[in-house]
Amino acid sequence: MNIILLEDNRTLGKKGQVVKVSDGYGRNLISKKQAIEATPKNINDWKLRQKHEEKLAAERLAEAKKLAEEMKGMSVSVTLKAGEGGKVFGSVSSKEIAQAMKEQLKLGLDKKKLVLDEPIKSFGTFEVPVKLHPEVSGTIRVKVTEES
């Protein structure tokens, strides 16, 4: 029986490969939704789906690159309370930065995309990396000011 692998398999091969296996093993993989039977229709559908997925991936990459270029000049302001001697109360986390981006720039990015090793605990301007795509990163400038 010939099957098309729907996911990587250590012993058989990579996702999308057509491999010949025994009938019982093939039925087992098909029932687990790890493969489909390699009929001419399924092979054609698989190729069309792969082309569609590649097109979508290319579009996502292009959008991420465009957004990274747009973000170069963008900045957001976040205010913090300060105590005596200019000491900061609290910190600015990726959640607050994402919220400020949504309010000030109308840019709804998930806080998980902001690469902040540790919260910002001082006043000033900081460059925060943003992971937009596995291949594309951008930066956003965050100005932390004292609340008046």
C-alpha positions as CSV (number, residue, x, y, z in Angstrom):
1,M,0.0,0.0,0.0
2,N,1.3,3.5,-0.8
3,I,0.6,6.3,1.6
4,I,1.3,10.0,2.0
5,L,2.7,10.9,5.3
6,L,0.9,13.7,7.1
7,E,3.6,14.2,9.6
8,D,7.3,13.4,10.0
9,N,7.9,9.7,10.9
10,R,11.3,8.6,12.2
11,T,11.3,5.3,10.4
12,L,9.4,6.1,7.2
13,G,10.3,9.7,6.2
14,K,9.3,13.3,6.1
15,K,5.8,14.9,5.9
16,G,4.4,14.8,2.4
17,Q,6.5,11.8,1.2
18,V,4.8,8.9,-0.6
19,V,6.0,5.7,0.9
20,K,5.2,2.0,0.4
21,V,4.2,0.1,3.5
22,S,2.4,-3.1,4.4
23,D,-1.4,-2.9,4.3
24,G,-1.8,-3.4,8.0
25,Y,0.8,-0.7,8.9
26,G,-0.7,1.7,6.4
27,R,-4.3,1.2,7.8
28,N,-2.9,1.8,11.3
29,L,-1.2,5.1,10.2
30,I,-4.4,6.2,8.4
31,S,-6.6,5.5,11.4
32,K,-4.2,7.5,13.6
33,K,-4.5,10.4,11.0
34,Q,-0.7,10.2,10.4
35,A,-1.1,9.3,6.8
36,I,-3.6,9.1,3.9
37,E,-3.8,6.6,1.1
38,A,-1.9,7.7,-1.9
39,T,-4.6,7.7,-4.6
40,P,-4.1,9.9,-7.6
41,K,-6.8,12.3,-6.2
42,N,-5.2,12.4,-2.8
43,I,-1.8,13.1,-4.3
44,N,-3.2,15.9,-6.4
45,D,-5.1,17.4,-3.4
46,W,-1.9,17.2,-1.3
47,K,0.1,19.0,-3.9
48,L,-2.5,21.8,-4.2
49,R,-2.6,22.1,-0.4
50,Q,1.2,22.3,-0.2
51,K,1.2,25.1,-2.8
52,H,-1.5,26.9,-0.9
53,E,0.4,26.6,2.4
54,E,3.6,27.8,0.7
55,K,1.8,30.9,-0.7
56,L,0.3,31.7,2.7
57,A,3.7,31.3,4.4
58,A,5.2,33.7,1.8
59,E,2.4,36.2,2.5
60,R,2.9,36.0,6.2
61,L,6.7,36.5,5.8
62,A,6.1,39.6,3.5
63,E,3.6,41.0,6.0
64,A,6.1,40.5,8.9
65,K,8.9,42.2,6.9
66,K,6.6,45.2,6.1
67,L,5.5,45.5,9.7
68,A,9.2,45.4,10.8
69,E,10.0,48.3,8.5
70,E,7.1,50.3,9.7
71,M,8.0,49.7,13.4
72,K,11.5,51.2,13.0
73,G,10.1,54.7,13.5
74,M,7.5,53.8,16.0
75,S,7.6,54.5,19.7
76,V,5.2,54.1,22.7
77,S,5.2,55.9,26.0
78,V,4.6,54.3,29.3
79,T,4.3,56.1,32.6
80,L,5.4,54.8,36.0
81,K,5.1,56.2,39.5
82,A,8.3,57.4,41.1
83,G,9.2,57.7,44.7
84,E,11.8,59.9,46.5
85,G,15.0,60.3,44.6
86,G,13.5,59.2,41.3
87,K,13.2,55.6,42.3
88,V,10.7,53.6,40.3
89,F,7.7,51.9,41.8
90,G,7.0,48.7,39.9
91,S,8.2,47.9,36.4
92,V,7.1,47.8,32.8
93,S,6.4,44.3,31.5
94,S,5.6,43.1,28.0
95,K,1.9,43.2,28.9
96,E,2.0,47.0,29.5
97,I,4.0,47.6,26.3
98,A,1.5,45.5,24.3
99,Q,-1.3,47.5,25.8
100,A,0.4,50.8,25.1
101,M,1.0,49.7,21.5
102,K,-2.7,48.8,21.1
103,E,-3.9,52.1,22.5
104,Q,-1.3,54.5,21.0
105,L,-0.4,52.9,17.7
106,K,-3.6,50.8,17.0
107,L,-1.2,47.9,16.7
108,G,-2.6,44.7,18.3
109,L,0.5,42.5,18.9
110,D,0.5,39.6,21.3
111,K,2.6,40.3,24.4
112,K,4.4,37.0,23.7
113,K,6.0,38.5,20.6
114,L,7.8,41.1,22.7
115,V,11.2,39.8,23.6
116,L,11.8,41.3,27.0
117,D,14.4,39.4,29.1
118,E,13.4,41.2,32.3
119,P,10.9,43.9,33.1
120,I,12.1,47.5,32.6
121,K,12.7,49.1,36.0
122,S,14.0,52.5,35.2
123,F,13.1,55.7,33.3
124,G,14.4,56.4,29.9
125,T,14.1,55.1,26.3
126,F,14.6,51.4,25.6
127,E,14.7,49.4,22.3
128,V,12.5,46.3,22.8
129,P,12.9,43.5,20.2
130,V,9.7,42.1,18.7
131,K,9.6,38.6,17.2
132,L,7.2,39.0,14.3
133,H,7.9,35.8,12.4
134,P,10.5,33.0,12.9
135,E,12.7,34.7,10.3
136,V,11.8,38.4,11.0
137,S,12.4,40.5,14.0
138,G,11.7,44.2,14.6
139,T,12.2,46.7,17.4
140,I,10.0,49.2,19.1
141,R,11.2,52.2,21.1
142,V,9.6,52.4,24.6
143,K,9.8,55.7,26.5
144,V,9.3,55.2,30.2
145,T,8.4,58.5,31.9
146,E,7.5,59.6,35.4
147,E,3.8,59.9,36.2
148,S,2.9,63.4,37.2
